[in-house]
Every structure is written in C-alpha cells, then in structure tokens.
Amino acid sequence: MVKVQILKSPYDYQSRRLDAFVAQLREEMPDLTVEVIDLSEHEDLMKAHNLLYGPAVLINDRLDFIGIPSMAWFRARLEKVEKAPPPEAPAKEPNSAPE
C-alpha cells in the first residue's frame, strides 16, 4: 500500500489550492489514504526533508514534490511507485568469528 502525506505550510501558503487538491484526491481516489500534516506542528519533518516551508508531498516517506503537483503528475508518479518492486533488505554481514 502506498503512503501519501501532504505537508501543509506552517504559514498557510497556498492553503486553498492545497485543500482543493486534497479534496480532489479523496474524491477521485477514494481507496487512497491521504494524510494532511500541518508543518507548524511537525518541525521534525521539516528538518528531515530540508524544508523551509510547504506545501510538499511525501510518497512512502520520500519527498516527491515541493509545492502542489498537477493531478496528471500525481497520478503518473503514484502509478510508478505502485509498480516499483519493494526495496531490498540490506544484506547481512557474515560473522567473522564463529559463535
């Protein structure tokens, strides 16, 4: 399942457009879970993704777009993410000494 998080500007920058984008997502993709996060309450996310302000879009915890994407871009990106194979687990290092 794809995780989508919309990061809302702590300064309400483009808040009307962002609200319209989220409403359109929820209407056209009802099975998609969209979490809207107010960055004024989550400075940790701003620091983790090197953001000074929003809005921004995270897909599977990865910064995918700064600003508000077009619906066509978002659909194409979502389709690409859904088709991608899951990331491989890191290889375990062999033990150098027997136990």
C-alpha positions as CSV (number, residue, x, y, z in Angstrom):
1,M,0.0,0.0,0.0
2,V,1.2,3.5,-0.9
3,K,1.5,6.0,1.9
4,V,0.7,9.6,0.9
5,Q,1.4,12.6,3.2
6,I,0.6,16.1,2.2
7,L,2.7,18.6,4.2
8,K,0.8,21.8,4.8
9,S,2.8,25.1,5.1
10,P,3.2,26.5,8.6
11,Y,2.4,29.9,7.0
12,D,-0.8,28.7,5.2
13,Y,0.9,29.3,1.9
14,Q,-1.4,28.1,-0.9
15,S,-3.8,26.6,1.6
16,R,-6.9,27.0,-0.6
17,R,-5.2,25.3,-3.6
18,L,-3.9,22.6,-1.2
19,D,-7.3,21.9,0.3
20,A,-8.8,21.7,-3.3
21,F,-6.0,19.2,-4.3
22,V,-6.6,17.0,-1.3
23,A,-10.4,17.1,-1.8
24,Q,-9.9,16.1,-5.5
25,L,-7.6,13.3,-4.5
26,R,-10.1,12.0,-1.9
27,E,-13.0,12.2,-4.5
28,E,-11.2,10.6,-7.4
29,M,-9.1,8.1,-5.5
30,P,-11.3,7.0,-2.5
31,D,-9.1,4.0,-1.8
32,L,-6.0,6.1,-1.3
33,T,-5.2,7.1,2.2
34,V,-4.1,10.7,2.3
35,E,-2.7,12.2,5.5
36,V,-2.5,16.0,5.8
37,I,0.2,17.1,8.2
38,D,0.5,20.7,9.4
39,L,4.2,21.5,9.4
40,S,3.8,24.1,12.2
41,E,3.2,21.1,14.5
42,H,5.9,18.9,13.0
43,E,9.2,20.7,12.7
44,D,10.9,17.3,12.7
45,L,9.5,16.6,9.3
46,M,10.7,20.0,8.0
47,K,14.2,19.2,9.2
48,A,14.2,15.6,8.0
49,H,13.3,16.8,4.5
50,N,15.3,20.1,4.5
51,L,12.1,22.1,4.0
52,L,11.8,25.8,5.0
53,Y,8.1,25.9,4.2
54,G,5.5,23.8,2.4
55,P,3.4,22.6,0.9
56,A,5.1,19.3,-0.2
57,V,4.1,15.8,-1.0
58,L,5.7,12.7,0.6
59,I,5.1,9.3,-1.0
60,N,6.2,6.3,1.1
61,D,8.1,8.7,3.4
62,R,10.1,10.1,0.4
63,L,9.9,13.8,-0.6
64,D,8.4,13.6,-4.1
65,F,7.2,17.1,-4.8
66,I,7.6,20.6,-3.3
67,G,4.5,22.7,-4.0
68,I,1.2,21.3,-5.3
69,P,1.6,18.9,-8.2
70,S,-0.8,18.7,-11.1
71,M,-3.2,15.8,-10.9
72,A,-1.7,14.3,-14.0
73,W,1.8,14.3,-12.5
74,F,0.5,12.9,-9.2
75,R,-1.3,10.0,-11.0
76,A,1.7,9.2,-13.1
77,R,4.0,9.2,-10.0
78,L,1.6,7.1,-8.0
79,E,1.4,4.6,-10.8
80,K,5.2,4.4,-11.0
81,V,5.5,3.9,-7.2
82,E,2.9,1.2,-7.1
83,K,4.6,-0.8,-9.9
84,A,8.1,-0.5,-8.4
85,P,9.4,-3.6,-6.6
86,P,9.7,-3.3,-2.8
87,P,13.1,-2.2,-1.6
88,E,15.5,-5.0,-0.8
89,A,16.5,-5.6,2.8
90,P,20.2,-4.7,3.4
91,A,22.5,-7.7,3.1
92,K,23.6,-9.1,6.4
93,E,27.3,-9.2,7.0
94,P,28.7,-12.6,7.6
95,N,30.0,-13.3,11.1
96,S,33.8,-13.0,11.1
97,A,34.2,-15.2,14.2
98,P,32.3,-18.5,14.9
99,E,29.9,-18.4,17.7
